[in-house]
């Protein structure tokens, strides 16, 4: 029998709230926050905030220095290339594993729903809703792939690139190609074709990574 889930703690809540602020660029790269300052902002005591800072440091999102609190780390163009190399290597495996699980159609509804939402957002040129649906797709795929360690590794790296994706959201072409790629990957997974799902996902990550790096280069952004 598997162990019961650990109840959420104040440190969990602090970690989730600060991470969301960082990923959405509400705390942009270079931001410095003392432990006491952040505790006041969150309306929490310093102990859970201290624990949250250490967890965020382990995620590679901040550095923590005694008496100086945390500093949000920037991402360089080289960082983005490294991140997409990792995603191109690992995330297609998750798609392959999910396809080979041959889950019933009902279990794949989150992926179909995310594709529907992306297509709807594309028609309305609503990039923020498109980005939310894109995130739901990738999280859903990792949740369903059946390998928790692989999912955790991919998500840690994927989250590090979130800020760059959001920062360049309005600089990128309308994501028609990406939307079609998500639908094709979902169809391969639903058909139980692991090889096709893996290859389609690999090509999707390679094209998307190259597009993002090119946009960053052309925009002249040295750090994200």
C-alpha positions as CSV (number, residue, x, y, z in Angstrom):
1,X,0.0,0.0,0.0
2,X,1.4,3.4,-1.0
3,X,1.9,6.0,1.7
4,X,-0.7,8.7,2.2
5,X,0.2,12.1,0.7
6,X,2.0,14.4,3.1
7,X,-0.2,17.2,4.3
8,X,0.7,20.6,2.9
9,X,2.7,22.9,5.2
10,X,3.2,26.6,5.5
11,X,6.6,26.1,3.8
12,X,4.8,24.4,0.9
13,X,2.5,27.4,0.6
14,X,5.4,29.9,0.7
15,X,7.3,27.9,-1.9
16,X,4.3,27.7,-4.3
17,X,3.6,31.4,-3.9
18,X,7.1,32.7,-4.4
19,X,7.8,30.3,-7.3
20,X,4.7,31.5,-9.1
21,X,5.9,35.1,-8.6
22,X,9.2,34.2,-10.1
23,X,7.9,32.2,-13.0
24,X,5.4,34.9,-14.0
25,X,8.1,37.6,-13.8
26,X,6.4,39.4,-10.9
27,X,9.8,38.9,-9.2
28,X,12.1,39.5,-12.3
29,X,15.7,38.3,-12.6
30,X,18.0,40.2,-10.3
31,X,15.3,40.9,-7.7
32,X,16.7,40.8,-4.2
33,X,14.5,40.0,-1.2
34,X,15.5,39.7,2.5
35,X,13.8,36.9,4.4
36,X,12.0,39.4,6.6
37,X,10.8,41.5,3.6
38,X,9.4,38.4,1.9
39,X,7.7,37.2,5.0
40,X,5.9,40.5,5.4
41,X,4.9,40.5,1.7
42,X,3.4,37.0,2.0
43,X,1.9,37.6,5.4
44,X,3.8,34.6,6.8
45,X,6.4,33.9,9.5
46,X,10.1,33.8,8.6
47,X,10.6,30.1,9.1
48,X,8.5,28.8,6.2
49,X,9.8,31.6,4.0
50,X,13.4,30.5,4.8
51,X,12.5,26.9,3.9
52,X,10.9,28.1,0.7
53,X,14.0,30.0,-0.3
54,X,16.2,27.0,0.2
55,X,13.9,24.9,-2.0
56,X,13.9,27.5,-4.7
57,X,17.7,27.6,-4.6
58,X,17.7,23.8,-5.1
59,X,15.4,24.4,-8.1
60,X,18.0,26.7,-9.6
61,X,15.7,29.7,-9.5
62,X,17.4,31.8,-6.8
63,X,20.6,32.1,-4.8
64,X,20.4,32.4,-1.0
65,X,23.1,34.3,0.9
66,X,23.1,34.6,4.7
67,X,21.9,38.1,5.9
68,X,21.2,39.0,2.2
69,X,18.2,36.8,1.5
70,X,17.6,35.6,-2.0
71,X,18.3,36.9,-5.4
72,X,16.3,35.7,-8.4
73,X,18.7,34.2,-11.0
74,X,18.6,35.3,-14.6
75,X,18.8,33.0,-17.6
76,X,21.3,33.6,-20.3
77,X,21.0,32.5,-24.0
78,X,23.4,29.7,-23.2
79,X,21.1,28.6,-20.3
80,X,18.2,28.5,-22.7
81,X,20.1,26.3,-25.2
82,X,21.0,24.0,-22.4
83,X,17.4,23.8,-21.1
84,X,16.1,22.9,-24.6
85,X,18.8,20.3,-25.1
86,X,17.6,18.6,-21.9
87,X,13.9,18.9,-22.8
88,X,14.5,17.5,-26.3
89,X,16.3,14.6,-24.7
90,X,13.8,13.7,-21.9
91,X,10.4,15.0,-22.7
92,X,9.9,12.9,-25.9
93,X,10.5,9.8,-23.7
94,X,7.5,10.8,-21.6
95,X,5.4,10.9,-24.7
96,X,6.6,7.5,-25.7
97,X,6.0,6.0,-22.3
98,X,2.4,7.4,-22.2
99,X,1.6,6.1,-25.7
100,X,2.9,2.6,-24.7
101,X,0.6,2.6,-21.6
102,X,-2.4,2.3,-23.9
103,X,-4.6,4.2,-21.5
104,X,-8.4,4.4,-22.1
105,X,-9.6,7.4,-24.1
106,X,-11.1,9.0,-21.0
107,X,-7.7,9.1,-19.3
108,X,-6.3,11.2,-22.2
109,X,-9.1,13.9,-22.0
110,X,-6.7,16.4,-20.3
111,X,-4.5,16.3,-23.4
112,X,-7.4,16.6,-25.9
113,X,-8.9,19.4,-23.8
114,X,-5.6,21.3,-23.8
115,X,-5.4,21.0,-27.6
116,X,-9.0,22.2,-27.9
117,X,-8.1,25.2,-25.7
118,X,-5.0,26.0,-27.7
119,X,-6.9,25.9,-31.0
120,X,-9.7,28.2,-29.5
121,X,-7.1,30.6,-28.2
122,X,-5.4,30.6,-31.6
123,X,-8.6,31.6,-33.3
124,X,-9.1,34.5,-30.8
125,X,-5.4,35.5,-30.9
126,X,-5.4,35.1,-27.1
127,X,-1.7,34.3,-26.4
128,X,-2.0,34.2,-22.6
129,X,-4.8,31.6,-22.7
130,X,-2.8,29.7,-25.3
131,X,0.2,29.7,-23.0
132,X,-2.0,28.4,-20.1
133,X,-3.3,25.6,-22.3
134,X,0.2,24.8,-23.5
135,X,1.3,24.5,-19.9
136,X,-1.7,22.3,-19.1
137,X,-0.8,20.0,-22.0
138,X,2.8,19.5,-20.8
139,X,1.9,19.0,-17.2
140,X,-0.9,16.6,-18.2
141,X,1.5,14.5,-20.3
142,X,4.0,14.3,-17.5
143,X,1.3,13.4,-15.0
144,X,0.2,10.6,-17.2
145,X,3.5,9.2,-18.4
146,X,3.8,6.7,-15.5
147,X,7.4,7.6,-14.6
148,X,7.4,10.0,-11.6
149,X,11.2,10.5,-11.6
150,X,11.3,11.4,-15.3
151,X,8.3,13.8,-14.8
152,X,10.0,15.6,-11.9
153,X,13.3,16.0,-13.8
154,X,11.5,17.4,-16.9
155,X,9.2,19.7,-14.9
156,X,12.2,21.2,-13.0
157,X,13.9,22.2,-16.2
158,X,10.6,23.1,-17.9
159,X,9.8,25.6,-15.2
160,X,13.2,27.3,-15.5
161,X,12.3,28.2,-19.1
162,X,8.8,29.4,-18.2
163,X,10.0,33.0,-17.7
164,X,11.6,33.2,-21.1
165,X,8.5,31.8,-22.8
166,X,6.3,34.4,-21.1
167,X,8.7,37.3,-21.7
168,X,8.8,36.5,-25.5
169,X,5.1,35.5,-25.8
170,X,4.2,38.6,-27.8
171,X,7.4,38.6,-29.8
172,X,6.8,35.1,-31.3
173,X,4.8,34.3,-34.4
174,X,1.2,33.2,-33.8
175,X,1.8,29.6,-32.5
176,X,-0.1,27.8,-35.2
177,X,2.7,25.3,-35.9
178,X,3.0,24.5,-32.2
179,X,-0.7,24.0,-31.8
180,X,-0.8,21.5,-34.8
181,X,2.2,19.7,-33.3
182,X,0.4,19.2,-30.0
183,X,-2.6,17.7,-31.7
184,X,-0.5,15.3,-33.8
185,X,1.4,14.2,-30.7
186,X,-1.9,13.6,-28.9
187,X,-3.2,11.5,-31.8
188,X,-0.1,9.4,-31.8
189,X,-0.4,8.8,-28.1
190,X,-4.1,7.9,-28.4
191,X,-3.1,5.4,-31.2
192,X,-0.6,3.8,-28.9
193,X,2.3,4.6,-31.3
194,X,5.2,5.2,-29.0
195,X,7.8,5.6,-31.7
196,X,5.8,8.3,-33.6
197,X,4.8,10.1,-30.4
198,X,8.5,10.2,-29.3
199,X,9.7,11.5,-32.7
200,X,7.0,14.1,-33.1
201,X,7.7,15.4,-29.7
202,X,11.4,15.5,-30.4
203,X,10.8,17.6,-33.5
204,X,8.4,19.8,-31.6
205,X,10.9,20.6,-29.0
206,X,13.7,21.2,-31.5
207,X,11.7,23.6,-33.6
208,X,10.3,25.4,-30.5
209,X,13.7,25.8,-28.9
210,X,15.3,27.1,-32.1
211,X,12.5,29.6,-32.5
212,X,12.8,30.9,-28.9
213,X,16.6,31.2,-29.1
214,X,16.3,33.1,-32.4
215,X,13.8,35.5,-30.9
216,X,16.0,36.1,-27.9
217,X,19.0,36.8,-30.1
218,X,17.1,39.2,-32.4
219,X,15.7,41.1,-29.4
220,X,19.1,41.7,-28.0
221,X,18.3,40.4,-24.6
222,X,21.5,39.2,-22.9
223,X,19.6,38.0,-19.8
224,X,16.1,36.8,-19.0
